[in-house]
Amino acid sequence: MERLKSAVPPDLRRAVGEGTAADLANTTSRLFAFFDSLPLFHQVMQELTDPELALCRKDKVKAVELKGHGNACFSRREFGKALRFYSQALRHVPINSGGMDVNLVSSLYVNRASTMHKLGLFEESLRDCDRAITISPNYSKAWYRKGMVKTALKNYSSAIHDLEVALSQEVTSSGKSNIEQELKLILEKHESVNEAGTSNCDSKDRDLPLAGQPHKIVIESISTPNKGRGMISTDDIPPASLIHVEDPLAAIIMKSSRETHCHFCFSETPADVVFCPSCTIPIYCSKRCQEQSAGHISRDEDTNLGYSTNVANLSITSSCKSPRSKLFAEHRHECGGAHWAAVLPADVVLAGRIIAHSIVKRMPSGKSFAFSGPNLDLVHHYDQHSPANKLESHIYAIVLLLCLQNHYRSDLLWTEDSLSQLVLLIFQIKVNSIAIVCMRSMDRGPEHTINRGFYVAEGAKMCSVEQVRVAQALYVSGSLFNHSCQPNVHAYFLSRAFVLRTTEFIKSGSPVELSYGPQVGEMHISERQKSLQENYYFSCQCSSCSELNLSDLVMNSFCCPQSNCLGAISESTYYRSKENFVNVSLGGSYVCKLSLPVDMDMENVAKSLLQNSGVSLNIDHGCCMSCRSCIDLSSALATSHREESTIDRLKKHTFLDKTLITEALQSLKQLKKLRHPYSKALAQAEDTIAEAFAKVGDQELARKHCEASIQILEKLYHPKHIIIAHELIKLVSILLSLGDGASAAATFAQAEAIFSLYYGSHVEKVLTYMGALKKAVIDV
């Protein structure tokens, strides 16, 4: 797209960049007319839409070549490499019934099944055997491999049946002899060992039922002068209540997750990944997800989702059923041999899916119709976007519309307003779409950097738990919830479903608000304001930004140089304009009310920071908030950054020697002299050093520093914040390594109670590592 951007004349570029939403009909038509006369534009469109130039075409020759590489790796017992080659061969081999080479496809499934059998992936191997048998019911190798895998699972009765079928289908004498020998061995085992059942179902139901609350909850949309439209509760809602579940209008996998996560349910793909029958772009975790993506499966009518939405009346009301809805074939218009969907940005492809959904709903059978965008009553903030963003979205709107027209051909007509609507849709997605995230846990060796994880005994392995952004989706009702930097609901995802659960008691008539990302304790007020303005184009006026929290005062602060003063020196500038009101320097003037905490320790800190009252208190860079003693703030910042960098080196080294740890401890000592006891920098430093001691096997010191980090974070957030629960899980694994079962059990129970507040009965569905960790705690 850079080639097209650079080709736009300066006067047209200026008109687009300086234009408003009211000018879109003019600017889009002018830009389209220019591109229509530009040979480069037609060349770009041909590259994006011509099937002969597409990079995503199926290729039997390439599949055969990849199979050969897989066979060579298998012969060398390089089973991991062989698995990758066989999977890539299945990705490129034509699987549509008309042009499928049955022998090639079935042999690829069996070869991959054999490889997974060698790797101990028995369930995955069975599913590939079944896929081969579905294609070629008389394929003896598929029946043989299936029987051998079931033997490994000690399911001898079923294994005998499969091997007998294989024997009946085998035509070579050597093959028959081999199967007979295996049958004899299994019959002997069958006589002495009790059978154990196993599953061989490929169409595993990955839908996750959601348990609703026993009482009815109604949430209504209102409009306020400060925040515009938002949601409030019409009833008192207790903590941990499930208040909203919604499927997306459209969703798209992020480019960074295309090769690791299912393109429909967004879960991590297993070894027996399933591919699109017609192109090489999407991958799926199961045949079911592949069929759902193609629109072949309807949503279960009796799925107990707990809630339904009424967008027309702008209300969300709890119920016991979700309406039956046939899933939209979201990939079909992208799968015509062209690869534009793999090249354009995710939010543009998401816009294409929303438009395609609208087209399918409106298109009369056998008749062409004029294109118009979906009627989404969502903000777009077009006028506030940068000139560069406006030009880019103009170009993508034109390209996307022509890509869609290339698929729908003469059935899709469009007018000047069509492009205007498409530009606004792209901006609506930019502002209102939600990132689908999942919590991923994985065992890692010490060479990996740990992100919010827990440690395993003697530093031999470290289990990391991290939040991964895997997809982007538009939830029409979910977009109505406003942001708060101290939200009273928690958002999470079960497959594609957007779920909201209360984290505190919500009184009737109170706003129901989630976090768009920035939260108190995680970011300073100035950082939160900047992030929200840059990404969502509003200045936050939530209660936490209208009332200055102690967390904001201390998280980036330094100690007072006077040893007998407990005051703090902030990096930001504050000015007490009148009793309990403070001006905060955010690149401009921002006024908020001073809010003192309920926590007794923090209240004492507050009194020491702000013991003076009235208009005489000025809090400037480098000045103590209590006694007004000053430090050289630039020098303190430089020293702090240097010491933090020394500690951060612990994350970058595979092997940690005593020198690195000793230097880190010295830096921590200096940080404690510089930074306020409740500063975020100290919490992060303590956490990094805890991880280092866990790596080298000193679990007692790891425990000490982990607990120190948690104590600080409990002040910056609150003791029942989900961040604290994740940190407690780190402590649990350290305690397990120490063999302190009683403390591990108590700490795990504390973390589990917090997680239950945020996830309810879905804790182990969202945090899949919790089941294994719970078992480890019980065993100890």
C-alpha positions in Angstrom: 0.0 0.0 0.0 3.0 2.3 0.4 3.3 2.5 -3.4 -0.3 3.8 -3.6 0.1 6.3 -0.8 3.2 7.9 -2.4 1.4 8.2 -5.7 -1.4 10.4 -4.3 -0.9 14.1 -5.4 -0.2 16.6 -2.6 -3.4 18.6 -3.2 -5.6 15.4 -3.0 -3.6 14.2 0.0 -4.2 17.5 1.7 -7.9 17.4 0.9 -8.3 14.0 2.4 -6.2 14.8 5.5 -8.0 18.0 6.3 -11.5 16.8 5.4 -14.2 15.9 7.9 -16.8 13.2 7.9 -19.1 15.5 6.0 -16.5 15.7 3.2 -16.2 12.0 2.7 -18.4 11.7 -0.4 -16.2 14.2 -2.1 -12.8 12.9 -1.0 -13.5 9.3 -1.6 -14.9 9.9 -5.1 -11.9 12.1 -6.0 -9.4 9.5 -4.7 -11.2 6.7 -6.5 -11.2 8.6 -9.8 -7.5 9.2 -9.4 -6.7 5.6 -8.8 -9.0 4.4 -11.6 -6.7 6.3 -14.0 -3.5 5.1 -12.4 -1.9 1.9 -14.0 -0.1 1.2 -10.7 -3.5 0.8 -8.9 -4.8 -1.7 -11.4 -1.5 -3.6 -11.0 -1.9 -3.8 -7.2 -5.5 -4.9 -7.5 -4.5 -7.7 -10.0 -1.9 -8.8 -7.5 -4.5 -9.0 -4.7 -7.3 -10.6 -6.6 -6.0 -12.7 -9.6 -6.1 -16.4 -8.7 -3.2 -17.1 -11.0 -1.0 -14.8 -8.9 -2.3 -15.9 -5.5 0.1 -17.3 -2.9 -2.6 -19.2 -1.1 -3.5 -21.7 -3.9 -3.5 -25.4 -3.3 -0.6 -27.1 -5.0 -0.4 -30.9 -5.3 3.2 -30.8 -6.6 4.3 -28.9 -3.5 2.4 -31.2 -1.3 4.2 -34.3 -2.7 7.5 -32.5 -2.3 6.7 -31.7 1.4 5.6 -35.3 1.9 9.0 -36.5 0.7 10.8 -34.2 3.2 8.6 -35.6 5.9 9.4 -39.2 5.0 13.1 -38.4 5.0 12.8 -36.9 8.5 10.7 -39.8 9.7 13.4 -42.3 8.5 16.0 -40.3 10.5 13.7 -40.4 13.5 13.3 -36.6 13.4 9.7 -36.9 14.3 9.1 -33.2 15.2 10.4 -32.1 11.8 8.4 -34.8 10.1 5.2 -33.7 11.8 5.7 -30.1 10.5 6.4 -31.3 6.9 3.3 -33.6 6.8 1.1 -30.8 8.2 2.4 -28.4 5.5 1.8 -31.0 2.9 -1.8 -31.4 4.1 -2.1 -27.6 4.0 -1.2 -27.5 0.3 -2.8 -30.7 -1.0 -6.2 -30.1 -2.7 -8.9 -31.6 -0.5 -12.1 -30.6 -2.3 -14.0 -33.7 -3.4 -13.7 -32.8 -7.1 -9.9 -32.5 -7.4 -8.7 -34.6 -4.4 -6.1 -37.3 -4.9 -7.6 -39.8 -2.4 -4.5 -41.9 -2.1 -2.2 -38.9 -1.5 -4.4 -37.3 1.1 -5.1 -40.5 3.0 -1.4 -41.4 3.1 -0.6 -38.0 4.4 -3.1 -38.4 7.3 -1.7 -41.8 8.1 1.9 -40.6 7.9 1.1 -37.7 10.3 -0.7 -40.1 12.5 2.3 -42.4 12.6 4.5 -39.5 13.5 2.2 -38.3 16.3 2.1 -41.9 17.6 5.9 -41.8 17.9 5.6 -38.5 19.7 3.1 -39.8 22.2 0.2 -37.7 20.8 -2.3 -40.6 20.9 -5.6 -38.8 20.7 -4.4 -36.6 17.8 -3.1 -39.7 16.0 -6.5 -41.4 16.3 -8.2 -38.4 14.8 -5.9 -38.4 11.8 -6.5 -42.2 11.4 -10.3 -41.5 11.3 -9.8 -38.8 8.7 -7.9 -41.2 6.5 -10.6 -43.9 6.9 -13.3 -41.4 6.1 -11.6 -40.6 2.8 -10.5 -44.2 2.1 -12.5 -46.8 4.1 -10.4 -49.7 2.8 -7.0 -48.2 3.6 -5.4 -51.0 5.7 -2.6 -48.8 6.9 -5.1 -46.4 8.5 -6.8 -49.3 10.3 -3.5 -50.7 11.4 -2.2 -47.4 12.8 -5.5 -46.9 14.6 -5.2 -50.3 16.2 -1.6 -49.7 17.3 -2.4 -46.4 18.9 -5.3 -47.9 20.8 -2.9 -50.6 21.9 -0.7 -47.9 23.4 -3.8 -46.6 25.2 -4.5 -50.1 26.5 -7.8 -50.2 24.7 -7.2 -53.8 23.6 -10.7 -54.8 22.6 -11.1 -51.9 20.1 -7.5 -52.4 18.9 -8.1 -56.0 18.1 -11.2 -55.0 16.0 -9.2 -52.4 14.1 -6.3 -54.7 13.4 -8.7 -57.4 12.2 -10.2 -54.9 9.7 -6.6 -54.0 8.6 -5.8 -57.7 8.1 -8.9 -58.1 6.0 -8.0 -55.1 3.8 -4.2 -55.9 3.5 -3.2 -57.4 0.1 0.5 -58.1 0.6 1.8 -61.2 2.4 4.4 -59.4 4.4 1.8 -56.9 5.5 -0.6 -59.6 6.6 2.2 -61.4 8.5 3.1 -58.2 10.4 -0.5 -57.6 11.4 -1.0 -61.2 12.5 2.1 -60.9 14.8 0.7 -57.7 16.3 -2.7 -59.3 16.8 -1.1 -62.3 18.6 0.7 -60.0 21.1 -2.3 -57.9 21.7 -4.5 -60.9 22.3 -2.1 -62.0 25.0 -2.2 -58.6 26.7 -6.0 -58.5 26.4 -6.3 -61.7 28.5 -4.2 -60.3 31.4 -5.1 -56.6 31.5 -8.4 -54.9 32.1 -9.4 -52.7 29.2 -9.4 -48.9 29.4 -11.7 -46.8 27.2 -10.6 -44.1 24.9 -12.0 -41.4 22.6 -11.6 -41.4 18.9 -13.9 -38.6 18.0 -12.6 -35.8 15.7 -15.7 -33.7 16.0 -14.9 -32.7 19.6 -17.4 -30.2 20.9 -15.2 -27.2 21.8 -18.2 -25.0 22.6 -18.1 -24.0 26.3 -21.5 -23.7 28.0 -21.8 -20.7 30.2 -23.7 -21.1 33.5 -26.1 -18.2 34.1 -27.2 -16.7 37.4 -30.4 -17.8 39.0 -31.8 -14.3 39.2 -32.7 -11.9 36.4 -30.3 -9.0 35.7 -31.3 -6.0 33.5 -28.7 -3.6 32.2 -29.9 -0.5 30.3 -28.2 2.0 28.1 -28.3 5.7 29.1 -26.6 8.9 27.9 -24.7 11.2 30.2 -23.1 14.7 29.4 -19.6 13.6 30.4 -19.4 10.1 29.0 -22.1 9.9 26.4 -23.8 6.6 26.0 -23.1 3.9 28.6 -24.6 1.1 30.6 -26.2 1.1 34.1 -27.8 -1.5 36.2 -31.5 -1.3 37.1 -31.0 -3.8 39.9 -28.5 -4.4 42.7 -26.0 -6.9 41.3 -23.8 -9.0 43.7 -20.1 -9.6 43.0 -19.1 -12.4 40.6 -22.4 -12.2 38.7 -22.4 -13.1 35.1 -24.0 -10.1 33.4 -23.3 -10.3 29.7 -22.4 -12.9 27.1 -22.2 -12.0 23.4 -21.0 -13.6 20.2 -19.2 -11.2 17.8 -20.7 -9.6 14.8 -17.5 -10.5 13.1 -14.0 -11.6 14.3 -10.6 -12.1 12.7 -7.4 -13.8 13.8 -4.4 -11.5 14.4 -1.5 -12.0 12.0 0.8 -12.9 14.9 -1.4 -15.8 15.8 -2.2 -17.2 12.3 0.1 -20.2 12.6 -0.6 -21.0 16.3 -4.3 -20.5 16.9 -7.6 -21.7 15.4 -9.0 -19.2 13.0 -12.5 -19.8 14.3 -12.5 -20.5 18.1 -9.1 -18.8 18.6 -7.8 -21.6 20.9 -4.3 -23.0 20.4 -4.2 -25.5 17.6 -3.3 -29.2 18.4 -0.7 -31.2 16.5 -3.4 -32.6 14.1 -4.3 -29.1 12.8 -7.1 -29.0 10.2 -6.9 -26.8 7.0 -9.3 -25.0 4.7 -10.2 -27.3 1.8 -9.9 -24.5 -0.8 -6.9 -22.4 0.2 -3.8 -22.4 2.4 -4.6 -19.4 4.7 -6.7 -20.5 7.7 -6.0 -23.3 10.1 -8.5 -24.9 12.6 -8.3 -26.9 15.8 -10.9 -29.4 14.6 -13.2 -30.3 11.7 -16.1 -28.8 13.7 -14.4 -25.3 13.8 -13.6 -25.6 10.1 -17.3 -26.4 9.3 -18.5 -23.6 11.6 -16.2 -21.1 9.8 -17.8 -22.3 6.5 -21.3 -21.7 8.0 -22.3 -25.4 7.9 -23.3 -25.7 11.6 -26.0 -23.8 13.4 -25.6 -22.6 17.0 -27.2 -25.0 19.4 -30.7 -23.8 20.3 -30.5 -25.0 23.9 -27.0 -23.7 24.7 -27.3 -22.2 28.2 -25.5 -18.9 27.6 -27.4 -17.1 30.4 -28.0 -13.9 28.5 -29.5 -12.4 25.4 -29.2 -8.9 24.0 -31.6 -6.4 22.6 -29.6 -3.9 20.7 -32.7 -2.1 19.3 -33.9 -1.1 22.7 -30.3 -0.7 23.9 -30.8 -3.1 26.8 -29.2 -6.3 27.8 -31.4 -8.7 29.7 -30.6 -12.0 31.3 -32.4 -15.1 30.1 -31.9 -18.9 30.0 -31.5 -19.3 26.3 -29.6 -17.7 23.4 -31.4 -17.5 20.1 -30.6 -20.0 17.4 -28.6 -18.5 14.6 -26.9 -20.0 11.6 -23.3 -19.1 11.6 -22.1 -16.8 8.9 -19.6 -18.3 6.4 -17.0 -15.6 7.4 -14.2 -17.0 5.2 -16.1 -17.8 2.0 -15.7 -14.4 0.3 -11.9 -14.5 1.1 -11.4 -18.0 -0.3 -11.7 -17.6 -4.1 -8.1 -18.2 -5.0 -7.1 -14.6 -4.2 -4.9 -13.7 -1.2 -6.0 -10.2 -0.3 -7.3 -11.3 3.0 -3.8 -12.4 4.0 -2.2 -9.1 3.0 -4.6 -6.4 4.2 -4.5 -5.3 7.9 -6.7 -7.2 10.3 -9.1 -4.4 11.0 -9.7 -3.9 7.2 -10.3 -7.7 6.7 -12.7 -7.5 9.7 -14.6 -4.6 8.0 -14.8 -6.9 4.9 -16.4 -9.7 7.0 -18.9 -7.2 8.4 -19.8 -6.0 4.9 -20.0 -9.6 3.6 -22.3 -10.5 6.4 -24.5 -7.5 5.5 -24.4 -8.5 1.8 -25.5 -12.1 2.4 -28.4 -10.9 4.6 -29.6 -8.3 2.1 -28.9 -9.9 -1.3 -32.1 -11.2 -3.0 -31.6 -14.5 -4.7 -30.4 -14.1 -8.2 -30.7 -10.3 -8.2 -28.0 -7.5 -7.9 -28.4 -4.8 -5.3 -26.8 -1.6 -4.3 -24.2 -1.9 -1.6 -24.7 0.0 1.7 -22.8 -0.6 4.9 -24.3 -2.1 8.0 -26.2 0.4 10.2 -24.0 0.3 13.3 -24.8 3.0 15.8 -21.2 3.3 17.0 -18.8 6.3 17.3 -16.0 6.7 14.7 -14.3 9.9 15.8 -13.3 10.4 12.1 -12.6 14.2 12.5 -10.1 13.5 15.4 -7.9 11.1 13.4 -4.6 12.1 11.9 -4.3 13.0 8.2 -2.2 9.9 7.7 -4.9 7.6 9.2 -7.6 9.3 7.0 -5.6 8.8 3.8 -4.7 5.2 4.7 -8.4 4.3 5.4 -9.5 5.9 2.2 -7.1 3.7 0.2 -8.0 0.6 2.1 -11.8 1.3 1.7 -11.4 1.5 -2.1 -9.2 -1.6 -2.2 -11.5 -3.6 0.0 -14.7 -2.6 -1.9 -13.1 -3.8 -5.2 -11.9 -7.0 -3.6 -15.5 -7.7 -2.5 -16.9 -6.8 -5.9 -14.3 -9.2 -7.4 -15.9 -12.0 -5.4 -19.6 -11.0 -5.7 -19.2 -9.9 -9.4 -22.2 -8.3 -10.9 -24.4 -9.0 -7.9 -22.8 -6.1 -6.0 -23.4 -2.6 -7.2 -22.1 0.5 -5.3 -22.5 4.2 -5.2 -20.4 7.2 -4.0 -21.9 6.8 -0.6 -20.7 3.2 -0.4 -17.1 4.3 -0.1 -17.9 6.9 2.6 -19.8 4.3 4.6 -16.9 1.9 4.3 -14.3 4.5 5.5 -16.5 5.2 8.5 -16.9 1.5 9.2 -13.1 1.1 9.3 -12.9 3.9 11.9 -15.8 2.4 13.9 -13.7 -0.8 14.1 -10.6 1.1 15.1 -12.4 2.7 18.0 -14.9 0.0 19.1 -13.3 -3.4 18.3 -12.1 -5.5 21.2 -9.0 -7.6 21.3 -9.7 -11.3 22.1 -7.1 -12.5 24.5 -6.3 -15.8 26.1 -4.2 -16.9 29.0 -1.5 -19.2 27.9 0.6 -21.3 30.1 3.7 -23.2 29.0 6.7 -25.0 30.5 9.9 -23.1 29.6 13.5 -23.7 30.2 15.5 -20.9 31.8 16.5 -19.4 28.5 13.1 -17.9 28.2 12.0 -14.6 29.7 9.2 -15.0 32.1 6.0 -12.9 32.0 3.7 -13.3 34.9 4.4 -16.9 35.5 5.1 -19.4 38.3 8.3 -21.1 39.1 9.0 -24.9 39.3 11.4 -26.7 41.7 15.2 -26.1 41.4 14.8 -23.7 38.5 14.9 -26.7 36.1 11.6 -25.5 34.5 9.6 -22.4 34.7 5.9 -22.4 33.9 4.9 -19.1 32.3 1.4 -17.7 32.2 0.9 -14.8 29.9 -1.9 -12.9 28.3 -1.8 -13.3 24.5 -3.8 -11.1 22.0 -5.0 -13.6 19.4 -7.9 -12.0 17.6 -9.9 -8.8 17.0 -13.7 -8.7 17.1 -16.6 -6.3 17.0 -19.3 -6.9 19.7 -22.2 -4.5 19.1 -23.7 -4.6 22.6 -20.3 -5.0 24.2 -19.2 -1.7 22.6 -21.8 0.1 24.7 -20.0 -0.4 28.0 -17.9 2.6 29.0 -14.4 2.5 30.4 -13.2 3.0 34.0 -9.7 2.9 35.3 -11.1 1.1 38.3 -13.8 -1.1 36.6 -16.5 -2.9 38.4 -16.8 -5.7 35.8 -14.2 -8.0 34.3 -14.1 -9.0 30.6 -12.8 -12.3 29.4 -13.4 -14.7 26.5 -14.6 -18.3 26.1 -13.8 -19.2 22.6 -15.3 -16.3 20.6 -17.8 -15.3 23.3 -17.3 -12.0 25.1 -18.1 -12.5 28.8 -18.6 -9.8 31.5 -18.7 -10.6 35.2 -19.1 -8.2 38.1 -16.1 -7.9 40.5 -17.8 -5.9 43.2 -21.3 -5.1 44.4 -23.1 -2.8 41.9 -25.9 -0.7 43.3 -29.0 -0.1 41.3 -28.6 2.9 39.0 -24.8 2.7 39.1 -22.7 2.6 35.9 -21.5 -0.7 34.7 -18.0 -0.2 33.4 -15.1 -2.3 32.2 -11.4 -1.4 31.5 -10.2 -0.7 27.9 -6.7 -1.5 29.1 -5.3 1.3 31.4 -6.0 0.7 35.1 -5.1 2.3 38.4 -2.0 0.6 39.8 -0.8 -0.4 36.4 -0.4 3.1 34.9 0.0 6.6 36.3 -2.9 8.9 35.7 -0.9 10.8 33.0 -0.1 7.6 31.2 -3.7 6.4 31.4 -5.0 9.7 29.9 -2.4 9.6 27.1 -3.2 6.0 26.2 -6.9 6.5 26.1 -6.7 9.7 24.1 -4.3 8.1 21.5 -6.3 4.9 21.2 -9.9 5.8 21.9 -10.0 9.6 21.4 -11.4 10.6 24.7 -10.2 12.1 27.9 -11.1 9.8 30.7 -13.4 11.2 33.4 -14.0 8.0 35.4 -14.1 8.2 39.2 -10.4 7.2 39.4 -9.4 10.0 37.1 -11.7 12.5 38.7 -10.3 11.7 42.1 -6.6 11.5 42.5 -5.7 8.1 44.0 -2.7 7.6 46.4 -1.6 5.0 43.9 -1.1 7.8 41.3 0.9 9.8 43.9 3.3 7.1 44.9 3.7 4.7 42.0 6.4 6.8 40.2 7.7 8.7 43.3 11.0 9.0 45.1 11.8 9.1 48.8 12.1 12.4 50.7 15.9 13.2 51.4 15.0 14.0 55.0 15.3 10.8 57.0 12.6 11.7 59.4 10.0 12.5 56.6 7.8 9.9 55.1 6.7 12.2 52.2 7.2 11.4 48.5 8.6 13.2 45.6 6.7 12.7 42.4 7.8 12.8 38.8 4.6 14.6 37.9 3.6 18.1 38.9 0.6 18.7 41.2 -0.8 21.9 42.6 -3.4 22.0 45.4 -5.7 24.8 44.1 -8.2 24.5 47.0 -9.1 22.0 49.7 -9.2 18.5 48.3 -8.8 19.6 44.7 -5.5 19.0 42.8 -4.2 20.2 39.4 -2.2 17.5 37.7 0.3 18.4 34.9 -0.6 16.2 31.9 0.8 18.4 29.2 -2.0 20.8 30.1 -4.2 21.5 33.1 -6.2 18.6 34.5 -8.2 19.1 37.7 -9.3 16.2 39.8 -10.5 15.7 43.4 -8.1 14.2 46.0 -9.3 10.8 47.2 -7.8 9.3 50.4 -7.8 5.5 50.7 -9.6 3.2 53.1 -6.4 1.1 53.6 -4.9 2.1 56.9 -1.3 1.8 55.8 -1.9 3.9 52.7 -3.9 6.4 54.8 -0.9 6.9 57.0 1.2 7.4 53.8 -1.4 9.9 52.6 -1.3 11.9 55.8 2.5 12.1 55.7 2.3 13.2 52.0 -0.4 15.7 52.3 -0.5 16.8 56.0 -0.7 20.4 54.9 -4.0 21.8 53.6 -5.3 24.8 51.9 -4.1 26.8 48.8 -0.5 27.1 50.0 0.5 23.6 48.9 2.4 23.5 45.6 3.8 20.1 44.6 6.4 20.5 41.8 9.0 18.4 40.1 11.6 17.3 42.7 9.7 18.6 45.8 8.5 16.6 48.7 4.7 16.6 49.0 5.0 16.9 52.8 8.0 19.0 53.8 8.9 20.5 50.4 12.5 19.3 50.6 14.0 19.0 47.1 16.2 16.6 45.1 17.8 16.8 41.7 15.0 14.8 40.0 16.9 14.4 36.7 19.8 12.8 38.5 17.5 10.6 40.6 15.8 9.4 37.5 19.1 8.6 35.8 20.3 6.7 38.8 17.0 4.8 39.0 17.0 3.9 35.4 20.6 2.7 35.7 19.8 0.4 38.7 16.7 -0.9 37.0 18.7 -1.8 33.9 21.2 -3.7 36.0 18.3 -5.7 37.5 16.7 -6.3 34.2 19.9 -8.0 32.9 18.7 -11.0 34.9 16.0 -11.6 32.4 18.3 -11.6 29.4 20.8 -14.2 30.5 20.3 -17.9 30.0 22.6 -18.8 32.9 22.9 -16.6 36.0 26.1 -16.4 37.9 26.7 -15.0 41.3 28.1 -11.8 40.0 24.9 -10.9 38.1 22.7 -11.6 41.1 25.1 -9.8 43.5 25.0 -6.7 41.3 21.2 -6.9 41.0 20.9 -7.0 44.8 23.2 -4.0 45.1 21.0 -2.2 42.6 17.9 -3.1 44.6 19.5 -1.7 47.7 20.1 1.6 45.9 16.6 1.6 44.5 15.2 1.3 48.0 17.1 4.4 49.0 15.8 6.3 46.0 12.2 5.1 45.4 9.2 5.4 47.6 8.4 2.1 49.4 5.2 1.7 47.3 6.7 2.6 43.9 6.0 0.4 40.9 9.7 0.2 40.0 10.4 -1.5 43.4 7.7 -4.0 42.9 9.0 -4.9 39.4 12.6 -5.1 40.7 11.6 -7.5 43.6 9.7 -9.7 41.1 12.7 -9.9 38.7 15.0 -10.9 41.5 12.5 -13.5 42.8 12.5 -15.1 39.3 16.3 -15.1 39.3 16.6 -16.9 42.6 14.0 -19.4 41.4 16.1 -20.1 38.3 19.2 -20.8 40.4 17.3 -22.9 42.9 17.4 -20.6 45.9 13.7 -20.9 46.6 13.8 -19.4 50.0 15.2 -16.1 48.7 12.8 -16.3 45.8 9.9 -16.5 48.3 11.2 -13.5 50.2 11.4 -11.2 47.1 8.2 -12.5 45.6 6.3 -11.7 48.9 7.9 -8.2 48.9 6.7 -7.6 45.4 3.1 -8.7 46.2 3.0 -6.5 49.3 3.7 -3.4 47.1 1.3 -4.4 44.4 -1.5 -4.9 47.0 -1.1 -1.1 47.8 -1.0 0.0 44.2 -4.0 -2.1 43.1 -6.0 -3.7 46.0 -5.6 -7.1 47.7 -8.4 -8.7 45.6 -7.3 -7.5 42.2 -6.7 -10.1 39.6 -3.1 -9.0 39.2 -2.5 -10.1 42.8 -4.0 -13.5 42.1 -1.5 -14.0 39.3 1.4 -13.0 41.6 0.1 -15.4 44.2 0.3 -18.2 41.7 4.1 -17.5 41.4 4.4 -17.7 45.2 2.5 -21.0 45.2 5.0 -22.6 42.8 7.9 -21.4 45.0 6.2 -22.8 48.1 5.7 -26.1 46.3 9.4 -26.2 45.4 10.2 -25.6 49.1 7.9 -28.5 50.0 5.8 -26.2 52.2 2.4 -27.8 51.4 0.4 -26.0 54.0 1.5 -22.5 52.9 1.1 -23.5 49.2 -2.4 -24.7 49.9 -3.4 -21.5 51.8 -1.9 -19.2 49.1 -3.5 -21.2 46.3 -6.9 -20.9 48.0 -6.4 -17.2 48.3 -5.6 -16.9 44.6 -8.4 -19.2 43.6 -10.9 -17.0 45.6 -9.8 -14.0 43.7 -10.0 -15.8 40.3 -13.5 -17.0 41.2 -14.6 -13.4 41.7 -13.3 -12.6 38.2 -14.2 -15.8 36.3 -16.9 -17.5 38.4 -17.2 -21.2 37.4 -15.0 -20.6 34.3 -11.7 -20.4 36.2 -10.2 -23.6 34.9 -11.7 -23.0 31.4 -9.9 -19.7 31.1 -6.8 -20.5 33.2 -6.2 -24.0 32.0 -3.1 -24.4 34.2 -5.1 -24.1 37.4 -6.2 -27.8 37.3 -2.6 -29.1 37.2 -1.4 -26.7 39.8 -4.3 -27.6 42.1 -3.4 -31.3 41.8 0.3 -30.4 42.6 -0.8 -28.6 45.7 -3.0 -31.5 46.8 -0.1 -34.0 46.2 2.3 -32.0 48.3 
